[in-house]
Amino acid sequence: MVELQTNLALTPEQAEQVLAAWLGDGVRCTGVERLHGGMINSVLRLSFDRAPYTGVIKLNGAGQGFAGEARALCHMRERGFPCPTVYMEESEAATLPYTFLLLETLPGVSLAQMPLGRADRRRVERELAEVLVDLHAHTRDTFGALDAPGEPRWVDVFMPWLHEVRAEPDVTQRLPADVLHDVDRSIAVAPQLLADQGRPTLIHGDIWAANVIVHPTLGASPQGWALSGLVDPGAQYADVEMELAYLRVFETVGSAFFDIYTAYTPLRPGYQLRSLVYWLRTYLIHVWLFGDQHYRDMTARVAREIVERTA
């Protein structure tokens, strides 16, 4: 069960307990600032009087630890991916009344906070494409979590996730019967659609605007924006099409990204239809967690399209 805990607070005194456990006694916290974009956890930036002078801390209640995210960040940084360094992770709620993850502060702000002009948008998309081409070059023989033996068939990993979110009571309560009927028909044909699998590929797993950090850059022309890095990974070895579909579900990227990415790795035939299955899961998750009418409408639209295209 995912529990939304986006409003947890941290006093300067509590921040100093964390900083002392990391850097040693005598560190003084000079600021605690809530950051934009946390949808599940509380995300705060700490300022303090010892190098590196700033860090980002993610908080959640006891039992909702960050060990998996810390492991994902370390795994990806070891492979050259631009994401924060893990400073400290605590899953036992010993130092604070929360579990927490203390991270490097990437310079800049999230893409969700900084609507970019056309030239900056194209620059960031091209840089993101190049970063993901490199990330997706890392493969292994099985699909699944970083620390699990994995499965040789992608459907044996993905379909349980899809069934799990469909089984959430809030999904049944928030969607009308005709939409649920289309959802169930879509789920029934999903294994056949996803049987054409790619190689198990390392993906970030949660790239949307709030997790893309951009920073101002100076050059020969006036100040612009460039990619700083990505945060909040749900890293795993998956069919890479799940990552590519997720990049489009919230319109995080457009043609500039795909022009660069597909020059290295062309899309497989049938990608557009399979992407709808990934969109269906994403929208169902948002119906479950948030219930917004937009996500209910999009769930209905995507499920209906899958049904019509596979009839």
C-alpha distance (Angstrom), angle and dihedral (degrees) to the residues before:
residue distance angle dihedral
M1 . . .
V2 3.81 . .
E3 3.79 113.1 .
L4 3.79 117.9 -160.3
Q5 3.79 110.0 -132.3
T6 3.78 106.0 167.2
N7 3.81 99.3 139.7
L8 3.79 103.3 57.5
A9 3.80 113.1 137.5
L10 3.80 132.0 -144.5
T11 3.79 124.7 -160.5
P12 3.81 121.3 -144.9
E13 3.81 87.8 -112.3
Q14 3.82 91.4 55.2
A15 3.80 90.1 46.2
E16 3.80 89.2 53.7
Q17 3.81 90.1 54.4
V18 3.81 89.3 57.1
L19 3.79 93.0 44.1
A20 3.81 91.9 48.6
A21 3.81 90.2 52.7
W22 3.80 88.8 53.0
L23 3.83 105.7 33.5
G24 3.79 102.9 18.0
D25 3.80 134.5 -103.9
G26 3.77 123.4 -38.7
V27 3.80 100.4 43.4
R28 3.80 111.6 141.8
C29 3.80 120.1 -149.7
T30 3.80 110.3 -138.4
G31 3.79 99.7 179.9
V32 3.81 146.1 8.9
E33 3.81 115.1 -162.0
R34 3.79 126.9 179.9
L35 3.80 111.1 -130.4
H36 3.77 129.4 -140.6
G37 3.79 121.7 -107.6
G38 3.82 109.2 36.3
M39 3.83 106.7 141.6
I40 3.82 99.7 168.1
N41 3.82 107.0 13.2
S42 3.79 135.0 35.4
V43 3.81 111.8 -102.4
L44 3.82 121.1 -161.7
R45 3.78 135.4 172.8
L46 3.80 116.2 -136.2
S47 3.79 123.9 -155.3
F48 3.81 119.9 -162.5
D49 3.77 142.6 165.6
R50 3.80 101.1 -105.8
A51 3.81 131.8 68.5
P52 2.98 127.8 -52.3
Y53 3.86 81.7 30.1
T54 3.80 95.6 -159.7
G55 3.80 139.9 48.7
V56 3.79 140.0 165.9
I57 3.79 119.7 -121.3
K58 3.80 125.0 -164.0
L59 3.81 117.5 -158.6
N60 3.78 134.7 -162.9
G61 3.78 136.3 156.6
A62 3.78 125.7 -82.8
G63 3.79 110.4 -71.1
Q64 3.82 94.1 28.7
G65 3.77 97.3 91.2
F66 3.79 132.2 175.2
A67 3.80 100.8 -137.4
G68 3.80 92.0 114.8
E69 3.79 93.6 50.8
A70 3.81 91.8 46.5
R71 3.81 89.9 51.2
A72 3.81 90.8 48.6
L73 3.79 93.0 50.4
C74 3.80 92.4 49.8
H75 3.81 91.7 46.2
M76 3.79 91.9 51.8
R77 3.81 96.8 43.2
E78 3.80 89.6 52.4
R79 3.80 86.0 59.5
G80 3.79 94.6 50.3
F81 3.79 98.8 -99.7
P82 3.85 115.3 152.1
C83 3.80 102.8 -117.4
P84 3.82 134.6 122.4
T85 3.79 124.0 -72.2
V86 3.80 113.4 -115.7
Y87 3.80 109.5 -120.5
M88 3.80 99.6 176.1
E89 3.80 139.5 -13.9
E90 3.79 127.2 -166.1
S91 3.79 122.5 -177.1
E92 3.82 99.6 171.2
A93 3.84 100.9 66.7
A94 3.80 90.3 -125.4
T95 3.81 103.3 134.0
L96 3.83 93.9 34.2
P97 3.80 134.7 18.1
Y98 3.81 84.4 -106.3
T99 3.75 137.9 58.3
F100 3.79 110.5 -112.5
L101 3.78 148.0 -174.3
L102 3.81 119.2 -150.6
L103 3.80 114.7 -157.2
E104 3.76 144.6 176.4
T105 3.81 114.4 -90.8
L106 3.78 110.5 -117.8
P107 3.81 111.1 -144.7
G108 3.78 115.8 -106.7
V109 3.80 136.3 21.9
S110 3.77 135.5 -72.9
L111 3.78 120.6 -82.7
A112 3.82 87.0 -119.6
Q113 3.82 89.2 64.2
M114 3.79 97.0 44.7
P115 3.82 116.4 53.1
L116 3.79 103.3 -157.9
G117 3.76 131.2 -145.6
R118 3.78 119.9 -116.9
A119 3.82 96.8 -91.6
D120 3.80 94.4 47.2
R121 3.79 91.5 44.5
R122 3.78 91.7 53.3
R123 3.82 91.3 47.3
V124 3.80 92.7 51.7
E125 3.81 92.4 45.3
R126 3.80 91.5 50.7
E127 3.80 91.3 48.9
L128 3.80 91.0 47.4
A129 3.80 90.4 50.5
E130 3.80 91.5 52.6
V131 3.81 91.2 48.2
L132 3.80 91.9 50.8
V133 3.78 93.9 46.0
D134 3.81 86.5 58.7
L135 3.82 94.0 44.0
H136 3.79 93.2 48.0
A137 3.78 90.8 53.1
H138 3.83 86.5 76.4
T139 3.79 109.9 89.5
R140 3.79 140.7 157.3
D141 3.81 137.3 -173.4
T142 3.82 100.6 -94.1
F143 3.80 139.5 46.3
G144 3.80 123.2 -123.0
A145 3.77 146.3 57.5
L146 3.78 120.9 -5.7
D147 3.80 93.3 -113.6
A148 3.82 97.9 39.7
P149 3.82 129.6 89.5
G150 3.78 87.4 -122.4
E151 3.79 134.8 -155.6
P152 3.81 130.1 -81.3
R153 3.83 91.8 -138.3
W154 3.80 120.3 64.3
V155 3.80 93.0 -151.1
D156 3.81 89.6 61.5
V157 3.80 88.6 61.5
F158 3.79 101.9 35.7
M159 3.81 102.7 39.9
P160 3.83 95.6 59.9
W161 3.82 87.9 54.4
L162 3.79 90.3 51.8
H163 3.81 93.3 46.9
E164 3.80 90.7 46.7
V165 3.79 95.4 57.0
R166 3.81 92.0 42.1
A167 3.82 88.5 55.8
E168 3.82 93.2 57.2
P169 3.84 109.0 115.4
D170 3.81 91.5 -136.5
V171 3.80 89.9 60.5
T172 3.80 91.5 54.4
Q173 3.80 92.1 45.5
R174 3.80 96.4 46.7
L175 3.81 100.4 46.0
P176 3.83 124.7 66.5
A177 3.78 120.3 -117.6
D178 3.82 95.5 -105.0
V179 3.81 91.5 53.4
L180 3.80 91.8 47.1
H181 3.79 88.1 51.8
D182 3.82 90.5 55.3
V183 3.81 90.6 44.4
D184 3.79 91.2 53.8
R185 3.80 92.6 47.1
S186 3.81 88.9 50.3
I187 3.79 91.9 50.3
A188 3.80 89.7 49.9
V189 3.82 92.6 57.8
A190 3.81 95.7 38.6
P191 3.85 96.2 89.8
Q192 3.79 90.5 55.8
L193 3.82 91.8 48.7
L194 3.81 94.1 47.1
A195 3.80 95.5 45.2
D196 3.82 87.9 91.9
Q197 3.78 92.2 77.2
G198 3.77 133.0 176.4
R199 3.78 126.4 -139.4
P200 3.85 117.8 -68.1
T201 3.80 101.4 -90.0
L202 3.80 133.4 -173.4
I203 3.82 108.5 -112.6
H204 3.80 134.4 177.8
G205 3.79 90.2 -131.9
D206 3.82 102.5 -156.3
I207 3.80 111.1 50.7
W208 3.78 111.5 157.2
A209 3.79 132.6 132.1
A210 3.83 96.7 -81.4
N211 3.82 91.0 54.2
V212 3.81 95.8 48.9
I213 3.82 111.3 86.5
V214 3.81 118.8 -157.4
H215 3.78 129.6 -174.9
P216 3.81 135.2 -163.5
T217 3.76 115.9 -101.9
L218 3.79 132.5 -167.7
G219 3.75 123.2 -141.7
A220 3.77 141.0 142.9
S221 3.81 88.5 -58.2
P222 3.82 126.6 53.4
Q223 3.78 118.8 -66.9
G224 3.79 115.4 -63.3
W225 3.79 139.0 168.7
A226 3.80 132.3 -99.0
L227 3.80 138.4 177.8
S228 3.81 114.5 -79.2
G229 3.81 99.0 176.6
L230 3.79 145.6 -75.3
V231 3.79 130.6 -88.6
D232 3.82 139.5 -165.9
P233 3.80 100.2 38.3
G234 3.77 123.9 -167.9
A235 3.78 88.3 -165.4
Q236 3.79 120.0 -173.5
Y237 3.78 140.9 133.4
A238 3.79 106.1 -89.2
D239 3.76 143.7 143.6
V240 3.81 100.5 -69.2
E241 3.80 90.3 -133.6
M242 3.81 89.0 74.9
E243 3.82 89.2 62.8
L244 3.80 93.0 44.9
A245 3.81 92.0 48.8
Y246 3.81 91.4 49.2
L247 3.80 90.5 53.5
R248 3.81 88.0 60.8
V249 3.80 101.8 39.0
F250 3.82 92.0 78.8
E251 3.82 94.4 25.8
T252 3.81 91.5 -111.0
V253 3.81 90.4 152.6
G254 3.77 137.5 18.9
S255 3.79 140.3 -172.5
A256 3.82 95.4 -44.0
F257 3.82 90.0 63.4
F258 3.80 96.0 44.8
D259 3.81 93.7 45.0
I260 3.81 89.4 60.8
Y261 3.80 98.3 35.5
T262 3.80 97.0 48.4
A263 3.79 91.5 47.8
Y264 3.82 85.0 69.5
T265 3.80 99.6 30.3
P266 3.83 117.7 19.8
L267 3.80 117.7 -147.2
R268 3.80 113.9 -101.4
P269 3.81 118.4 -115.0
G270 3.80 109.9 -90.2
Y271 3.80 94.7 29.0
Q272 3.81 94.9 126.9
L273 3.81 92.8 58.0
R274 3.81 94.4 42.5
S275 3.81 89.8 49.8
L276 3.81 88.4 63.5
V277 3.81 89.6 62.7
Y278 3.81 89.9 55.3
W279 3.80 90.7 46.5
L280 3.80 89.3 51.7
R281 3.79 91.8 57.5
T282 3.81 91.9 46.1
Y283 3.79 92.9 51.2
L284 3.81 92.5 45.4
I285 3.81 89.5 53.3
H286 3.79 90.0 52.8
V287 3.81 91.9 47.1
W288 3.80 88.1 52.7
L289 3.79 97.7 45.4
F290 3.80 102.2 33.5
G291 3.80 110.1 10.4
D292 3.82 95.7 -150.3
Q293 3.79 115.8 167.4
H294 3.81 89.9 -125.6
Y295 3.80 91.4 62.0
R296 3.78 92.1 45.4
D297 3.79 89.9 52.2
M298 3.80 92.6 47.5
T299 3.80 91.6 48.4
A300 3.79 89.4 54.1
R301 3.81 92.4 47.3
V302 3.81 96.0 48.4
A303 3.81 94.9 43.7
R304 3.80 90.6 50.0
E305 3.82 91.4 50.0
I306 3.81 92.2 50.7
V307 3.81 90.4 50.0
E308 3.81 92.9 48.4
R309 3.80 94.3 46.2
T310 3.80 94.0 49.0
A311 3.79 99.3 39.8
